[in-house]
Amino acid sequence: MSATNELRSARVSGASDDGPALITKWAQMEQSVRTIFGLTADTDYSAAFSIGTGTDCTMIGTLTLAGDPTADSHCATKQYVQSIGSGVGIARCRVYLTGDIVGSSSFYMPWDAADINEQSMWSAVNPTRITIPSGYAGDYLVGVTSTWDATSGADYLDLYCKKNRSSSYSRFLHDTVPATQGSFFFVATDLVAGDYLEFYFGISKETTFASANTVAWAYNLE
Protein backbone atom coordinates (compact mmCIF):
# COMPACT_ATOMS: atom_id res chain seq x y z
CA MET A 1 0.00 0.00 0.00
CA SER A 2 1.41 3.43 -0.86
CA ALA A 3 2.32 5.87 1.85
CA THR A 4 -0.50 8.21 0.86
CA ASN A 5 -3.09 5.47 1.59
CA GLU A 6 -1.84 4.61 5.07
CA LEU A 7 -3.14 6.19 8.26
CA ARG A 8 -0.07 7.56 10.03
CA SER A 9 0.50 9.98 12.88
CA ALA A 10 4.19 10.47 13.56
CA ARG A 11 5.95 8.15 11.20
CA VAL A 12 8.12 9.30 8.34
CA SER A 13 8.43 7.14 5.23
CA GLY A 14 11.12 8.50 2.98
CA ALA A 15 10.25 12.08 2.10
CA SER A 16 6.54 11.61 2.92
CA ASP A 17 5.13 12.55 6.33
CA ASP A 18 1.41 11.74 6.73
CA GLY A 19 1.16 13.43 10.11
CA PRO A 20 -0.23 16.71 8.77
CA ALA A 21 -2.80 14.88 6.63
CA LEU A 22 -4.05 12.95 9.67
CA ILE A 23 -4.35 16.13 11.70
CA THR A 24 -6.38 17.72 8.93
CA LYS A 25 -8.72 14.75 8.57
CA TRP A 26 -9.18 13.96 12.28
CA ALA A 27 -11.79 16.69 12.82
CA GLN A 28 -13.77 15.39 9.87
CA MET A 29 -13.64 11.81 11.16
CA GLU A 30 -14.67 12.95 14.64
CA GLN A 31 -17.62 14.85 13.22
CA SER A 32 -18.66 11.77 11.23
CA VAL A 33 -18.62 9.64 14.39
CA ARG A 34 -20.65 12.26 16.26
CA THR A 35 -23.19 12.36 13.46
CA ILE A 36 -23.52 8.57 13.37
CA PHE A 37 -24.06 8.30 17.13
CA GLY A 38 -26.08 11.48 17.48
CA LEU A 39 -23.59 13.08 19.86
CA THR A 40 -23.62 16.81 20.38
CA ALA A 41 -20.32 18.67 20.08
CA ASP A 42 -19.89 18.96 23.87
CA THR A 43 -20.58 15.29 24.67
CA ASP A 44 -17.61 13.03 25.40
CA TYR A 45 -17.55 9.75 23.50
CA SER A 46 -17.06 7.95 26.80
CA ALA A 47 -20.35 9.38 28.06
CA ALA A 48 -22.27 7.78 25.22
CA PHE A 49 -20.66 4.42 24.52
CA SER A 50 -17.85 2.13 25.61
CA ILE A 51 -15.75 -0.28 23.61
CA GLY A 52 -14.73 -3.51 25.33
CA THR A 53 -11.87 -5.87 24.68
CA GLY A 54 -13.84 -7.59 21.94
CA THR A 55 -15.66 -6.14 18.96
CA ASP A 56 -18.79 -4.95 20.77
CA CYS A 57 -19.61 -1.29 21.23
CA THR A 58 -22.10 -0.75 24.07
CA MET A 59 -24.25 2.37 24.28
CA ILE A 60 -24.27 3.77 27.82
CA GLY A 61 -25.84 7.13 27.05
CA THR A 62 -28.79 8.39 25.02
CA LEU A 63 -28.66 8.16 21.25
CA THR A 64 -30.36 11.35 20.09
CA LEU A 65 -31.50 12.46 16.68
CA ALA A 66 -28.74 14.39 14.96
CA GLY A 67 -30.77 15.00 11.82
CA ASP A 68 -33.00 12.99 9.52
CA PRO A 69 -31.13 10.54 7.27
CA THR A 70 -30.98 11.68 3.67
CA ALA A 71 -29.19 8.74 2.03
CA ASP A 72 -29.28 4.94 2.18
CA SER A 73 -25.90 4.87 3.93
CA HIS A 74 -27.03 7.10 6.80
CA CYS A 75 -27.95 5.77 10.22
CA ALA A 76 -31.48 6.18 11.58
CA THR A 77 -32.08 6.59 15.29
CA LYS A 78 -34.91 5.04 17.29
CA GLN A 79 -36.62 8.41 17.51
CA TYR A 80 -36.60 8.81 13.74
CA VAL A 81 -37.87 5.29 13.07
CA GLN A 82 -40.71 5.78 15.54
CA SER A 83 -41.62 9.13 14.02
CA ILE A 84 -42.18 7.66 10.55
CA GLY A 85 -43.42 4.21 11.56
CA SER A 86 -47.03 3.08 11.39
CA GLY A 87 -49.07 1.99 14.38
CA VAL A 88 -49.47 -1.57 13.10
CA GLY A 89 -48.98 -4.12 15.85
CA ILE A 90 -48.68 -1.64 18.71
CA ALA A 91 -51.83 -3.12 20.24
CA ARG A 92 -51.42 -6.90 20.26
CA CYS A 93 -51.74 -9.96 22.44
CA ARG A 94 -51.42 -13.73 22.40
CA VAL A 95 -53.30 -15.82 24.95
CA TYR A 96 -52.86 -19.49 25.80
CA LEU A 97 -53.76 -22.31 28.17
CA THR A 98 -51.36 -23.44 30.88
CA GLY A 99 -53.14 -26.77 31.29
CA ASP A 100 -55.59 -28.91 29.35
CA ILE A 101 -59.20 -27.83 29.70
CA VAL A 102 -62.30 -30.02 29.51
CA GLY A 103 -65.52 -28.65 28.08
CA SER A 104 -68.68 -30.61 28.83
CA SER A 105 -70.92 -28.35 26.73
CA SER A 106 -70.58 -25.30 24.51
CA PHE A 107 -68.45 -22.59 26.13
CA TYR A 108 -66.25 -19.52 25.69
CA MET A 109 -62.59 -20.47 26.02
CA PRO A 110 -61.18 -19.09 29.32
CA TRP A 111 -57.53 -18.31 28.67
CA ASP A 112 -55.02 -18.79 31.47
CA ALA A 113 -52.32 -16.30 30.53
CA ALA A 114 -50.84 -14.03 27.85
CA ASP A 115 -47.20 -14.03 26.81
CA ILE A 116 -47.77 -10.98 24.58
CA ASN A 117 -50.09 -8.36 26.03
CA GLU A 118 -49.34 -4.90 24.66
CA GLN A 119 -51.86 -2.26 25.78
CA SER A 120 -53.25 -4.77 28.33
CA MET A 121 -55.67 -6.33 25.86
CA TRP A 122 -56.11 -9.43 28.04
CA SER A 123 -56.83 -9.61 31.76
CA ALA A 124 -57.37 -12.50 34.15
CA VAL A 125 -60.41 -10.60 35.46
CA ASN A 126 -62.24 -11.49 32.22
CA PRO A 127 -60.16 -14.41 30.94
CA THR A 128 -62.32 -15.19 27.89
CA ARG A 129 -61.93 -11.69 26.43
CA ILE A 130 -59.48 -9.91 24.16
CA THR A 131 -60.45 -6.26 24.56
CA ILE A 132 -59.76 -3.38 22.18
CA PRO A 133 -57.81 -0.74 24.12
CA SER A 134 -58.47 2.99 24.15
CA GLY A 135 -56.74 4.79 21.30
CA TYR A 136 -56.46 1.71 19.08
CA ALA A 137 -59.82 1.42 17.32
CA GLY A 138 -59.87 -0.01 13.81
CA ASP A 139 -59.22 -3.32 12.07
CA TYR A 140 -57.53 -6.28 13.73
CA LEU A 141 -56.02 -9.49 12.41
CA VAL A 142 -57.29 -12.26 14.66
CA GLY A 143 -56.48 -15.96 14.83
CA VAL A 144 -56.93 -19.08 16.91
CA THR A 145 -55.49 -22.59 16.89
CA SER A 146 -56.74 -25.51 18.93
CA THR A 147 -56.05 -29.20 19.39
CA TRP A 148 -58.65 -31.45 21.01
CA ASP A 149 -59.23 -35.05 21.96
CA ALA A 150 -61.49 -36.63 19.37
CA THR A 151 -61.82 -39.87 21.33
CA SER A 152 -64.16 -38.25 23.85
CA GLY A 153 -67.17 -39.09 21.72
CA ALA A 154 -68.13 -35.60 20.53
CA ASP A 155 -70.02 -35.85 17.26
CA TYR A 156 -69.56 -32.22 16.26
CA LEU A 157 -67.44 -29.20 17.10
CA ASP A 158 -68.17 -25.63 15.99
CA LEU A 159 -65.77 -22.74 16.42
CA TYR A 160 -66.80 -19.09 16.27
CA CYS A 161 -65.30 -15.72 17.15
CA LYS A 162 -67.88 -13.45 18.73
CA LYS A 163 -67.84 -9.71 19.39
CA ASN A 164 -69.39 -8.48 22.64
CA ARG A 165 -71.46 -11.69 22.78
CA SER A 166 -74.04 -9.97 20.61
CA SER A 167 -72.70 -10.62 17.14
CA SER A 168 -70.76 -13.47 15.65
CA TYR A 169 -68.31 -13.74 12.84
CA SER A 170 -68.75 -16.67 10.47
CA ARG A 171 -68.52 -20.20 11.77
CA PHE A 172 -64.96 -21.18 11.07
CA LEU A 173 -65.07 -24.87 11.80
CA HIS A 174 -67.72 -27.54 11.79
CA ASP A 175 -67.11 -31.24 11.74
CA THR A 176 -69.54 -34.08 12.37
CA VAL A 177 -66.59 -36.35 13.11
CA PRO A 178 -64.13 -33.86 14.59
CA ALA A 179 -60.58 -33.73 13.43
CA THR A 180 -57.94 -33.33 16.10
CA GLN A 181 -56.82 -29.83 15.21
CA GLY A 182 -58.21 -26.70 13.62
CA SER A 183 -57.10 -23.10 13.09
CA PHE A 184 -58.21 -19.97 11.32
CA PHE A 185 -57.49 -16.27 11.07
CA PHE A 186 -59.53 -13.36 9.78
CA VAL A 187 -59.80 -9.56 9.85
CA ALA A 188 -62.22 -8.06 12.37
CA THR A 189 -63.15 -4.62 11.04
CA ASP A 190 -64.28 -1.36 12.61
CA LEU A 191 -63.66 -2.34 16.21
CA VAL A 192 -63.86 0.43 18.82
CA ALA A 193 -62.36 0.81 22.28
CA GLY A 194 -64.13 -1.49 24.71
CA ASP A 195 -65.21 -4.05 22.12
CA TYR A 196 -64.10 -7.53 23.06
CA LEU A 197 -63.59 -10.74 21.14
CA GLU A 198 -64.19 -14.24 22.49
CA PHE A 199 -63.74 -17.69 21.01
CA TYR A 200 -66.82 -19.84 21.29
CA PHE A 201 -66.55 -23.62 21.04
CA GLY A 202 -69.80 -25.41 20.29
CA ILE A 203 -69.52 -29.08 21.28
CA SER A 204 -72.05 -31.87 21.69
CA LYS A 205 -70.19 -33.89 24.32
CA GLU A 206 -67.30 -33.57 26.73
CA THR A 207 -64.11 -32.64 24.87
CA THR A 208 -60.56 -32.10 26.10
CA PHE A 209 -58.61 -29.21 24.60
CA ALA A 210 -54.81 -29.54 24.73
CA SER A 211 -52.87 -26.67 26.26
CA ALA A 212 -49.84 -27.41 24.10
CA ASN A 213 -51.57 -26.21 20.93
CA THR A 214 -54.52 -24.02 21.95
CA VAL A 215 -53.77 -20.31 21.53
CA ALA A 216 -55.42 -17.17 20.19
CA TRP A 217 -54.02 -13.83 19.11
CA ALA A 218 -54.96 -10.39 17.76
CA TYR A 219 -53.11 -7.28 16.63
CA ASN A 220 -54.13 -3.97 15.15
CA LEU A 221 -53.65 -3.24 11.47
CA GLU A 222 -53.62 0.57 11.59
The 8 nearest C-alpha neighbors of each residue, nearest first, counted from 0:
[[1, 4, 2, 5, 3, 6, 12, 7],
 [2, 0, 3, 4, 5, 12, 15, 6],
 [1, 3, 5, 4, 0, 12, 15, 17],
 [2, 4, 1, 5, 17, 15, 6, 0],
 [5, 3, 2, 1, 0, 6, 7, 17],
 [4, 6, 2, 3, 7, 1, 0, 17],
 [5, 7, 4, 21, 8, 17, 3, 2],
 [8, 6, 17, 18, 5, 10, 9, 21],
 [7, 9, 18, 10, 21, 17, 6, 19],
 [10, 8, 18, 7, 11, 17, 16, 19],
 [9, 11, 8, 7, 12, 16, 18, 17],
 [10, 12, 16, 15, 13, 9, 14, 17],
 [13, 11, 15, 14, 16, 10, 2, 17],
 [12, 14, 15, 11, 16, 2, 10, 17],
 [13, 15, 12, 16, 11, 17, 2, 10],
 [16, 14, 12, 13, 11, 17, 2, 3],
 [15, 17, 11, 18, 12, 10, 14, 19],
 [18, 16, 20, 7, 19, 21, 15, 8],
 [17, 19, 8, 21, 9, 20, 16, 7],
 [20, 18, 22, 21, 17, 23, 16, 8],
 [21, 19, 23, 17, 22, 18, 24, 16],
 [22, 20, 24, 18, 23, 19, 25, 8],
 [23, 21, 19, 25, 20, 24, 18, 26],
 [22, 24, 20, 21, 25, 19, 26, 27],
 [23, 25, 21, 27, 22, 26, 20, 28],
 [26, 24, 28, 22, 27, 23, 21, 29],
 [27, 25, 29, 28, 24, 30, 23, 22],
 [26, 28, 30, 24, 25, 29, 31, 23],
 [29, 27, 31, 25, 30, 26, 24, 32],
 [30, 28, 26, 32, 31, 27, 25, 33],
 [29, 31, 33, 27, 28, 32, 34, 26],
 [32, 30, 28, 34, 29, 33, 35, 27],
 [33, 31, 35, 29, 34, 30, 36, 28],
 [34, 32, 38, 30, 36, 31, 35, 37],
 [33, 35, 37, 31, 32, 36, 65, 30],
 [36, 34, 32, 33, 37, 74, 31, 73],
 [37, 35, 33, 38, 34, 62, 32, 63],
 [36, 38, 65, 63, 34, 64, 33, 62],
 [39, 37, 33, 36, 42, 34, 40, 63],
 [38, 40, 42, 41, 37, 33, 65, 34],
 [39, 41, 42, 38, 33, 43, 30, 37],
 [40, 42, 39, 43, 38, 44, 33, 46],
 [43, 41, 39, 40, 38, 44, 46, 47],
 [44, 42, 46, 45, 41, 47, 38, 40],
 [43, 45, 46, 47, 48, 42, 38, 49],
 [44, 46, 43, 47, 48, 49, 59, 42],
 [47, 45, 43, 44, 60, 48, 42, 59],
 [46, 48, 60, 59, 44, 45, 58, 61],
 [49, 47, 58, 59, 57, 45, 46, 44],
 [50, 48, 57, 56, 45, 51, 58, 59],
 [49, 51, 56, 55, 57, 48, 52, 54],
 [52, 50, 53, 55, 49, 56, 54, 57],
 [51, 53, 54, 50, 55, 56, 49, 57],
 [54, 52, 51, 55, 50, 56, 57, 49],
 [53, 55, 56, 52, 51, 50, 57, 49],
 [56, 54, 53, 50, 51, 57, 52, 49],
 [55, 57, 50, 49, 58, 54, 48, 51],
 [58, 56, 49, 48, 59, 55, 50, 51],
 [57, 59, 48, 60, 47, 49, 56, 61],
 [60, 58, 48, 47, 57, 46, 49, 61],
 [61, 59, 47, 58, 46, 48, 62, 45],
 [62, 60, 63, 47, 59, 58, 37, 38],
 [61, 63, 37, 36, 60, 64, 76, 38],
 [64, 62, 37, 61, 65, 76, 38, 78],
 [63, 65, 66, 37, 76, 78, 62, 79],
 [64, 66, 37, 34, 63, 67, 38, 39],
 [67, 65, 64, 68, 37, 34, 79, 69],
 [66, 68, 69, 79, 65, 75, 64, 76],
 [69, 67, 73, 70, 75, 66, 74, 71],
 [68, 70, 67, 73, 71, 72, 66, 74],
 [71, 69, 72, 73, 68, 74, 67, 75],
 [72, 70, 73, 69, 68, 74, 75, 67],
 [71, 73, 70, 74, 68, 69, 75, 35],
 [74, 72, 68, 70, 71, 75, 69, 35],
 [73, 75, 35, 68, 76, 72, 71, 36],
 [76, 74, 68, 79, 73, 80, 77, 67],
 [75, 77, 79, 78, 64, 80, 74, 63],
 [78, 76, 80, 79, 81, 75, 62, 64],
 [77, 79, 81, 76, 80, 82, 64, 63],
 [78, 80, 82, 76, 81, 77, 75, 83],
 [81, 79, 77, 82, 83, 78, 84, 76],
 [82, 80, 84, 78, 79, 83, 77, 85],
 [81, 83, 79, 80, 84, 78, 77, 85],
 [82, 84, 80, 81, 79, 85, 78, 86],
 [85, 83, 81, 82, 80, 86, 87, 79],
 [86, 84, 87, 83, 221, 81, 82, 88],
 [85, 87, 221, 89, 88, 84, 220, 219],
 [88, 86, 220, 221, 85, 219, 89, 218],
 [87, 89, 219, 218, 90, 91, 86, 220],
 [88, 90, 87, 86, 91, 117, 219, 218],
 [91, 89, 88, 117, 118, 219, 218, 135],
 [92, 90, 218, 117, 217, 88, 116, 89],
 [91, 93, 116, 115, 216, 217, 117, 120],
 [92, 94, 216, 115, 113, 215, 114, 116],
 [93, 95, 113, 215, 214, 112, 110, 216],
 [96, 94, 214, 110, 112, 111, 213, 113],
 [95, 97, 210, 111, 98, 110, 213, 112],
 [96, 98, 210, 111, 95, 99, 112, 211],
 [99, 97, 210, 96, 100, 209, 211, 111],
 [100, 98, 210, 209, 208, 207, 101, 96],
 [99, 101, 208, 207, 98, 102, 209, 210],
 [102, 100, 207, 206, 208, 103, 205, 99],
 [101, 103, 206, 205, 104, 207, 100, 106],
 [102, 104, 205, 204, 206, 101, 105, 202],
 [105, 103, 102, 202, 204, 203, 106, 205],
 [104, 106, 201, 202, 200, 102, 103, 203],
 [107, 105, 200, 199, 108, 104, 201, 102],
 [108, 106, 199, 198, 200, 127, 109, 197],
 [107, 109, 127, 198, 110, 106, 199, 200],
 [110, 108, 127, 126, 107, 111, 128, 96],
 [109, 111, 126, 96, 95, 127, 112, 108],
 [112, 110, 96, 97, 95, 109, 126, 123],
 [111, 113, 94, 95, 110, 96, 114, 97],
 [114, 112, 94, 115, 93, 116, 95, 92],
 [113, 115, 93, 116, 94, 112, 92, 95],
 [116, 114, 92, 93, 113, 117, 91, 94],
 [115, 117, 92, 119, 120, 113, 91, 118],
 [116, 118, 91, 119, 90, 92, 115, 120],
 [117, 119, 120, 90, 116, 132, 91, 89],
 [120, 118, 116, 117, 121, 122, 132, 92],
 [119, 121, 130, 129, 118, 116, 132, 131],
 [122, 120, 129, 119, 130, 116, 128, 123],
 [123, 121, 124, 125, 126, 120, 119, 128],
 [122, 124, 126, 125, 121, 111, 112, 110],
 [123, 125, 122, 126, 121, 127, 128, 109],
 [126, 124, 123, 127, 122, 128, 121, 109],
 [125, 127, 123, 109, 110, 128, 122, 124],
 [126, 128, 109, 108, 125, 110, 197, 107],
 [129, 127, 197, 126, 196, 195, 125, 130],
 [128, 130, 121, 196, 195, 120, 197, 131],
 [131, 129, 195, 120, 194, 128, 193, 132],
 [130, 132, 192, 193, 194, 195, 120, 191],
 [133, 131, 192, 135, 130, 120, 134, 118],
 [132, 134, 192, 135, 131, 136, 193, 191],
 [133, 135, 136, 132, 192, 191, 131, 90],
 [136, 134, 133, 132, 137, 192, 90, 131],
 [137, 135, 191, 190, 192, 134, 131, 189],
 [138, 136, 189, 190, 188, 191, 135, 221],
 [137, 139, 188, 189, 220, 187, 219, 190],
 [140, 138, 219, 187, 218, 220, 186, 141],
 [139, 141, 186, 217, 218, 185, 187, 219],
 [140, 142, 217, 184, 185, 216, 139, 186],
 [143, 141, 184, 216, 183, 215, 185, 217],
 [142, 144, 215, 182, 214, 183, 216, 184],
 [145, 143, 182, 213, 214, 181, 215, 212],
 [144, 146, 213, 212, 181, 180, 182, 214],
 [145, 147, 180, 209, 212, 179, 208, 213],
 [148, 146, 208, 179, 207, 209, 149, 180],
 [147, 149, 207, 150, 151, 206, 179, 208],
 [148, 150, 151, 179, 177, 147, 152, 178],
 [151, 149, 152, 148, 153, 206, 147, 207],
 [152, 150, 149, 206, 153, 148, 205, 204],
 [151, 153, 150, 154, 204, 149, 205, 206],
 [154, 152, 204, 203, 155, 151, 205, 206],
 [153, 155, 175, 176, 152, 203, 177, 156],
 [156, 154, 175, 174, 153, 177, 202, 203],
 [155, 157, 202, 201, 173, 174, 177, 158],
 [158, 156, 201, 173, 172, 200, 202, 159],
 [157, 159, 200, 172, 171, 199, 170, 201],
 [160, 158, 170, 199, 198, 171, 161, 168],
 [161, 159, 198, 168, 197, 199, 167, 196],
 [160, 162, 167, 197, 196, 164, 166, 168],
 [161, 163, 196, 164, 166, 195, 167, 165],
 [162, 164, 165, 195, 194, 196, 161, 166],
 [165, 163, 162, 161, 166, 167, 197, 196],
 [166, 164, 163, 162, 167, 161, 168, 196],
 [167, 165, 162, 161, 164, 163, 168, 160],
 [168, 166, 161, 162, 160, 169, 159, 165],
 [167, 169, 160, 161, 159, 170, 166, 162],
 [170, 168, 171, 167, 159, 160, 161, 158],
 [171, 169, 159, 172, 158, 168, 157, 173],
 [172, 170, 158, 159, 169, 183, 173, 157],
 [171, 173, 158, 157, 170, 174, 156, 181],
 [174, 172, 157, 156, 155, 175, 158, 171],
 [173, 175, 177, 155, 176, 156, 172, 157],
 [174, 176, 155, 154, 177, 173, 156, 153],
 [177, 175, 174, 154, 155, 178, 153, 149],
 [178, 176, 174, 175, 155, 149, 156, 179],
 [177, 179, 180, 176, 149, 174, 181, 147],
 [180, 178, 147, 146, 149, 148, 177, 181],
 [181, 179, 146, 178, 145, 147, 182, 144],
 [180, 182, 145, 144, 146, 179, 183, 172],
 [183, 181, 144, 143, 145, 180, 184, 142],
 [182, 184, 142, 143, 144, 171, 185, 181],
 [183, 185, 142, 141, 143, 140, 182, 186],
 [184, 186, 141, 140, 142, 187, 183, 139],
 [187, 185, 140, 139, 141, 188, 138, 184],
 [186, 188, 139, 138, 140, 185, 141, 189],
 [189, 187, 138, 190, 186, 137, 139, 140],
 [190, 188, 137, 138, 191, 187, 136, 139],
 [189, 191, 137, 136, 188, 138, 194, 192],
 [192, 190, 136, 194, 193, 137, 189, 131],
 [193, 191, 133, 131, 132, 136, 194, 135],
 [192, 194, 131, 130, 191, 195, 132, 133],
 [195, 193, 131, 192, 191, 130, 163, 190],
 [194, 196, 130, 129, 163, 162, 128, 131],
 [195, 197, 162, 129, 161, 128, 163, 130],
 [198, 196, 128, 161, 160, 127, 199, 107],
 [199, 197, 160, 107, 159, 108, 161, 200],
 [198, 200, 107, 159, 158, 106, 160, 197],
 [201, 199, 158, 106, 105, 157, 107, 202],
 [200, 202, 105, 157, 156, 158, 199, 106],
 [203, 201, 156, 105, 104, 204, 155, 200],
 [202, 204, 153, 155, 104, 154, 201, 156],
 [205, 203, 153, 202, 103, 104, 206, 152],
 [204, 206, 103, 102, 151, 104, 153, 101],
 [207, 205, 102, 101, 151, 148, 204, 103],
 [206, 208, 101, 148, 147, 100, 102, 209],
 [207, 209, 147, 100, 99, 146, 101, 148],
 [210, 208, 99, 211, 146, 147, 212, 213],
 [209, 211, 99, 96, 98, 213, 212, 97],
 [210, 212, 209, 213, 96, 99, 98, 146],
 [211, 213, 210, 145, 146, 209, 214, 144],
 [214, 212, 145, 210, 144, 146, 211, 95],
 [215, 213, 95, 144, 94, 143, 212, 145],
 [216, 214, 143, 94, 142, 93, 144, 95],
 [215, 217, 93, 142, 92, 141, 94, 143],
 [218, 216, 141, 140, 91, 92, 139, 142],
 [219, 217, 91, 88, 139, 140, 90, 92],
 [218, 220, 139, 88, 87, 90, 221, 138],
 [219, 221, 87, 139, 138, 88, 218, 140],
 [220, 87, 86, 219, 137, 138, 85, 88]]
